[in-house]
Every structure is written in C-alpha cells, then in structure tokens.
Amino acid sequence: MKNIFLVFLAFALQSCHSQNKTEPKKMEPSVKKTKAEWKAQLSEMEYEVLRNKDTERAFTGEYYNHFEKGKYVCAGCGNDLFTSETKFDSHCGWPSFDQAIKGSVIYKKDVSYGMIRTEVMCAKCEGHLGHVFDDGPKETTGQRFCTNSVSIKFIPATE
C-alpha cells in the first residue's frame, strides 16, 4: 500500500511540474533593420556593441561616472531602459543599474568566454546592452545591470 501511495505521489508531482513548464512567449522586436541600415545609423563602436555584442573598455564610457537626473534610452532605437534613480556606483567601470524599466529588456543565457552569464538586450531592437549579475545593492533588488555606455543615451529630466 505504501508503494502505491509513493507511485501516486510521484505521478501527481510530475503532472504538476510538467504543467508549469510553459515557456514565456518571446516578444518579437518592433525595430528590425538590415545590417547596412544599422551600420549607416550607428557609430562604429555603437554597432560593434549593440549588434555584435562587443564590450567597451572599463572606465572609458561616457556614463560610468554620470549621476544626473533623467533616463537612459537605447542608443539604437530610443527605447526607455533605465532611470537615474536606479543607477549606482558599482566601481566596476561601467554604468550600473539595479533594475530596468519593466518590459524594456530581454534576457538571454550567455556562455561565451568560458563563463555563464545573463545577457541583457533591448526588448525593442534586440541591441546588446551588457549583462546582469546578482551582486547589486542588497537593500534594493540585489541586481547589477552592467551596461555599456555606448549602448545607451542619457535624456536629462525636465524641471
């Protein structure tokens, strides 16, 4: 009787587990351009980072030590990504935010260079922004969106 109960319990747990395995729907980017169109629009470094997933050198980007009030948008398509209220100094050499604007980014597993990381991309044009790590401020989200300066543009707050 005990064995029948264990078999039933295992079956019930497996049924519940498999029902919750639905993959979230991937949103299609609303900005689609050819390689030539992106190259014509972006600077060489913007193209390399946003379209080819390159990384700018640490401590060289325009926004790594920038703390004015405003918002940060995708340099490729203008999609709102981060607010200045979520920016913090992580001392890593790149702009860091503890959260993105809801729905503004998408995530992808990145196993390049022998590491396992989570890539962060613009949800509107799929431009590469950087990576997200779990070593951000514990008093907020605990996340650190390590972002290439060249992948974003700052829009100052209007008074």
N, C-alpha and C positions, 0 to 999 in steps of 0.2 A: 504494500500500500504506500509505503514511504517513497519507493522508487517511482511509482505512478505520479505522485504529487510533485516530485522533483522534475520529472519529464514535463508535466503540465506547466509548472512554473517556468522552466527554461523556454518552452514554446511561447508562453504568454509574454515573457520579457523580450524574446526575439521579435515577436509580432509588433510590440510597441516600438522597439528600436528601429525596425525597418520602416515603419510608418512615418517616423520623424526624419528620415534621411532625404527628404526632398531638397534638391539643390535650389538656392535662391535664383531667381531669374536674373540673367545678366542684362543690364540695360545697354542698348546699342548707343554708341556715341552719336551725338547730334551734329558734330562738326567732323566732316570727312573731307580730306584733301589728298591730292596726289603728292608724291614725293617732291615733284617740281614746284607745286604750289606752296608747300611748306618751306622749301629752300628759298623761294622768292620772298616769302613773308618774314622769315626769322633770320637773325644774325647767325653766323657760323656756329658759335658756341651754343646759342639757344637751340639750334637744330640738333647739334650733337647730343645735348642733354635731353631735350623734350622728345625727340624722335628716335635717337639711337641709344638712349639710356646711359649716357656718359655721366660723369660726375666732375664738377668743378673742384679745384684745389681748395682745401680747408683754409679758412681765414682770408680768402681773396674776394668773396662775393659781396656785392653791394649791401645786402640786408642782414648779414650775420650779426652785426652790432647796431642794428637800427631799431629804435623803440618809439617812434612817433605814433600818434593815434590815427587809426584808419583801418583799411582792409588790404588783403593781398589777393590778387587775382592771377589766374593762369596767364603766363606770357604768350601762350599760343592762341587762346580763344577768348580770354577775358572772363572766364567763369570765376565767380567768387569762391575762394578756397578757405581762407583763414582771416580771423580778426586780430587786431593788435592786442586785444585783451587776453588772447590765448598764447601769445608769444612770450618766451622766456629765454634767459641766457643759460644755455646748457654747457658752455665752454667747449663745444665740440668743433667750432669753426664754421658751422652752417646755421642758417636761421632755424630755430626750433619752436614748435608749437605743441601745446598739449592736447589739442583737438582740432579737427577740421570742421567746417560748416557742414551740417548734416546733409548727406546726399551729394556732396560736392566732389568726393573722391571715390575711387575704387581701389581694391587691393588685389595683389597677385603674389603668389609664392615665388620667391627668387632664390635659386640655388647656384647662382654664379659665383665664381672665385672661391669655391670650396666652402661657402657659408650658406646657412639657411636664414633668409630674411623675408620680410614682407615689403614688397614694393608698393608705393603709393603713386597712383596716376590720376589725372584729371578725369572726372566722370564724363565731361562733355566732349573732349577731344582725344582722350587716352594719352595725353602727354605725360612723360615720366617726370615726377616731381622729386622723388627721393625714396626714403624708407621710413617705416615706423618701428619704434622699439619700445620695450616695456620698462625703460629706465628714466621716465619723466617724473615730474613732481608728484609725490605720493599724496599731497594734500588736494590735488585736483583729479586728473584722470590716470596718472601713472604712465602716460604715454609721451613719447618724444617723436614728433614728426620731423625728421631730419631732412631738410628741404634745400635744394639747390637754389641759390639766389637768382640765377639766370632763368629759372623756370617760372618765376613769379614776378609780378609788378605790384608796386605799392600805390594805393589810391588814398591820399590823405582824407581824414574826416573833415567834413564841412562844419564850421561852427554855427 
